[in-house]
Amino acid sequence: MQSLDIPDSIEIDNKPYVELEALCRVERDGERPVLKPHEPSRWYAALTRLAGKAKPGAPCNVRVSIVRDKGTRTVAANRLLWGTYRFALAALREKYLEIGERCPFANEDEFHAAMKYLVLGTDSVSLPNGERLEKPSSTTRLRPEQFHAFYQRVCRWCSEHGVYVPPPEEMFS
């Protein structure tokens, strides 16, 4: 019986043999449908990694599943999240200033990274030297209901730290 040659891979979302999960769109090129990745550089980097793992002159077989995307957060939801970050960060800076300390978050990006870490945890990434790196999980792959739950947890964190988050109609009026 022939043994299976399973390549080393990057763990994504705790799926040990997934090299890449990428959002793509299907377009028509004349009569033929064409698959176009939203992030071509990530797409081609994954293909390059896979090609490099194949034995010289041999293909690297992969399994491709095409699943209709259930959607990601809307522009309005994204605007609400980042508006909340701006309000929360301004309030946190004021609180720290009152006690004569510096706010631990320099900007909204740092606040976002902290919220991702606290709420979503981390993803493990393989570095070229074989070491593993833990980084905050991404919010970009969250489905709308997951994103809503993430937002609610961010608001709860703010409330627990004495930061009032106004409702959207107040935030954007």
C-alpha positions as CSV (number, residue, x, y, z in Angstrom):
1,M,0.0,0.0,0.0
2,Q,1.4,3.4,-1.0
3,S,1.8,5.9,1.9
4,L,0.3,9.4,1.6
5,D,2.7,12.3,1.2
6,I,1.0,15.0,3.3
7,P,2.7,18.4,2.9
8,D,3.6,20.6,5.8
9,S,1.1,23.4,6.0
10,I,0.0,26.6,7.8
11,E,-2.7,26.1,10.3
12,I,-5.6,28.4,9.6
13,D,-8.7,28.4,11.8
14,N,-7.5,25.1,13.4
15,K,-7.7,23.3,10.0
16,P,-4.2,21.8,9.9
17,Y,-4.0,21.2,6.1
18,V,-5.7,24.3,4.8
19,E,-3.1,26.5,3.0
20,L,-5.5,29.3,2.1
21,E,-9.1,30.3,2.4
22,A,-9.7,33.1,0.1
23,L,-12.7,35.2,-1.0
24,C,-13.0,35.2,-4.7
25,R,-15.6,36.5,-7.1
26,V,-16.9,34.7,-10.2
27,E,-16.9,36.9,-13.4
28,R,-17.5,36.2,-17.0
29,D,-14.8,36.5,-19.6
30,G,-16.8,36.2,-22.7
31,E,-18.7,33.0,-22.4
32,R,-16.4,31.4,-19.7
33,P,-16.7,32.0,-16.0
34,V,-13.4,33.1,-14.3
35,L,-12.5,32.9,-10.7
36,K,-10.8,36.2,-9.4
37,P,-9.4,36.3,-5.9
38,H,-10.0,39.5,-3.8
39,E,-6.4,39.3,-2.6
40,P,-4.4,38.1,-5.6
41,S,-1.0,38.4,-3.7
42,R,-2.2,36.0,-1.0
43,W,-3.6,33.7,-3.6
44,Y,-0.4,33.5,-5.7
45,A,1.7,33.3,-2.5
46,A,-0.2,30.2,-1.5
47,L,0.1,28.6,-4.9
48,T,3.8,29.4,-4.9
49,R,4.2,27.7,-1.5
50,L,2.3,24.6,-2.8
51,A,4.3,24.4,-6.0
52,G,7.5,24.6,-3.9
53,K,6.4,21.6,-1.9
54,A,5.9,19.3,-4.9
55,K,8.6,17.0,-5.9
56,P,10.5,18.3,-9.0
57,G,8.6,17.6,-12.1
58,A,5.5,16.4,-10.2
59,P,2.3,18.3,-9.6
60,C,1.1,19.1,-6.1
61,N,-2.5,17.9,-5.9
62,V,-5.0,20.1,-4.0
63,R,-8.7,19.9,-3.2
64,V,-10.7,22.9,-4.2
65,S,-14.1,23.5,-2.7
66,I,-16.3,26.3,-4.1
67,V,-18.7,27.6,-1.5
68,R,-21.0,30.6,-2.0
69,D,-19.9,33.3,0.5
70,K,-22.6,33.9,3.1
71,G,-21.5,37.5,3.3
72,T,-19.3,39.5,5.6
73,R,-20.0,42.6,7.5
74,T,-21.6,45.5,5.7
75,V,-19.9,48.9,5.3
76,A,-22.4,50.3,7.8
77,A,-21.4,47.7,10.4
78,N,-17.7,48.4,9.8
79,R,-18.4,52.2,10.1
80,L,-20.2,51.5,13.4
81,L,-17.3,49.5,14.8
82,W,-14.6,52.0,13.9
83,G,-16.9,54.9,15.1
84,T,-17.2,53.0,18.4
85,Y,-13.4,52.7,18.6
86,R,-13.0,56.5,18.1
87,F,-15.6,57.2,20.8
88,A,-14.1,54.7,23.2
89,L,-10.5,55.8,22.6
90,A,-11.4,59.4,23.2
91,A,-13.1,58.5,26.5
92,L,-10.2,56.3,27.5
93,R,-7.7,59.0,26.8
94,E,-9.7,61.4,28.9
95,K,-9.9,58.9,31.8
96,Y,-6.2,58.3,31.7
97,L,-5.4,62.0,31.5
98,E,-7.5,62.6,34.7
99,I,-5.3,60.2,36.6
100,G,-2.1,61.5,35.0
101,E,-1.3,58.4,33.0
102,R,-0.9,57.7,29.3
103,C,-3.6,55.7,27.5
104,P,-2.3,52.3,26.5
105,F,-3.7,52.6,23.0
106,A,-2.0,55.0,20.7
107,N,-4.7,54.8,18.0
108,E,-7.8,53.0,16.8
109,D,-5.7,50.3,15.1
110,E,-4.0,49.4,18.4
111,F,-7.4,49.4,20.1
112,H,-8.8,47.1,17.4
113,A,-5.8,44.7,17.8
114,A,-6.4,44.6,21.5
115,M,-10.2,43.9,21.1
116,K,-9.4,41.1,18.5
117,Y,-7.0,39.5,21.0
118,L,-9.3,39.8,24.0
119,V,-12.5,38.8,22.2
120,L,-11.4,36.4,19.4
121,G,-8.1,35.1,20.7
122,T,-5.2,34.3,18.4
123,D,-4.3,32.5,15.2
124,S,-1.0,30.6,14.9
125,V,1.2,31.3,11.9
126,S,4.2,29.5,10.7
127,L,7.3,31.6,10.0
128,P,9.8,30.6,7.3
129,N,12.3,29.5,9.9
130,G,9.8,27.0,11.4
131,E,8.9,29.1,14.4
132,R,5.2,29.8,15.2
133,L,3.8,33.2,15.8
134,E,0.6,34.0,17.6
135,K,-1.3,37.0,16.2
136,P,-4.8,38.3,17.0
137,S,-7.5,36.6,15.0
138,S,-9.0,38.5,12.1
139,T,-12.4,40.0,12.0
140,T,-12.6,40.0,8.2
141,R,-13.8,36.4,8.0
142,L,-16.6,36.8,10.5
143,R,-20.1,36.2,9.2
144,P,-22.6,39.0,10.0
145,E,-23.9,37.3,13.1
146,Q,-20.4,36.6,14.4
147,F,-19.4,40.2,13.7
148,H,-22.5,41.4,15.7
149,A,-21.4,39.2,18.6
150,F,-17.9,40.6,18.4
151,Y,-19.3,44.2,18.4
152,Q,-21.4,43.4,21.4
153,R,-18.4,42.0,23.3
154,V,-16.4,45.2,22.4
155,C,-19.3,47.3,23.8
156,R,-19.4,45.2,26.9
157,W,-15.6,45.6,27.4
158,C,-16.0,49.4,27.1
159,S,-18.9,49.4,29.6
160,E,-16.8,47.3,32.1
161,H,-14.1,49.9,31.8
162,G,-16.4,52.9,32.4
163,V,-16.6,53.9,28.8
164,Y,-20.1,54.9,27.5
165,V,-20.7,53.8,23.9
166,P,-23.6,55.8,22.4
167,P,-26.1,54.2,20.1
168,P,-25.4,54.5,16.4
169,E,-28.0,57.3,15.9
170,E,-26.1,59.5,18.5
171,M,-22.7,58.5,17.2
172,F,-23.4,59.6,13.6
173,S,-25.7,62.5,14.1
